[in-house]
């Protein structure tokens, strides 16, 4: 959604593919590490931060997610919907 400046991706997309696809719409990520071969699901889990003292870690760019669990199936998480679980699911270092 170029107007809202949001994008929905699968966790397995590589950062390079995402950045290239966003470029076609005049968008980019706010911040990303120099290793573009990483998958988005992995880069947010490690708390990657790229460069720049005033830029937040990459996981803070995530505004919602669907998480597949063995007990509850697929659950949707965001800051508004299950914020505690969303916070812990967003970055694996919490």
N, C-alpha and C positions, 0 to 999 in steps of 0.2 A: 504494500500500500504506500505508494510514493508520497501521497498527500499527508498521511500520518507518520511517514518515515519509519514504518515497521515492516518486518519480513518474517514469514514463517518458514522454518527450515527443519530438516531432519538432522538428528544428532550426528549422523555419519558423513554429512557434507564436509568437504575439506575447506579450510579457510580460504585458500586460493580460489576455489570454485565460487564460493560465496562472494568474495570481494569482486571477482570478475563479473558475476551476474548483477551485483548491485551497481557497478559502474555503468552498465547499460541504461540504468534509470537515474543516473546522476546522484547516486547514493554511495556510501561506504560505511564501514564500521567506525565507531568513534575512536577505537583504540584496538590494536591487535599486535601480537608478538611477531617477530621477524620470521619465525618458522611457519610458513604458510601451508605446509603439507599436513599440519595437524587437523584432526577432525574437530568440529565445533563442540561436540559433546565432551571431548577430552580437554580442550583448551579452557572451557569454563570450569571444569572440575578441578583443575590444578591451580586456580586463582591467578592465571596468567595476567600480566599487567602491561605488556608493551613498554612504551617509554613515555615520559612526561609526568612530572610531579603533580600536576593538577588534573590528570585524567584518572578516572576510576578503573578498577580491575575489570577485565572483560566480562566476568559473570554478572556485573551490575547492568550490563546492556540487555540482559534477559528480562523480559517483562511478564512472561507466562511460559508454562511448559505442560506437556502431557507426559506423565510418568507411568510406565507399565510396571505393576507390582504383582507378585505371586498371590497375595492374599486378597487384594481389593480390585484387581484388574487395572484398567487404565483410569488414572485420576488426573484431573486438571488442577493445576496450581498457579497462583499468582500472588501479588502483594495483597490483593483484595480477597482472594479465595484461598483459604488455608495458608495464611502468610508464614506461620512458623515452619510448616513442612516445606513450603516454597523456599524459604531462606536456607534450610539445611540441604535441600535437593539441588539447589543452584550451584553450590560450590562444595566439593568434597573435603575441604580443609576446615570446616566450621567446628 
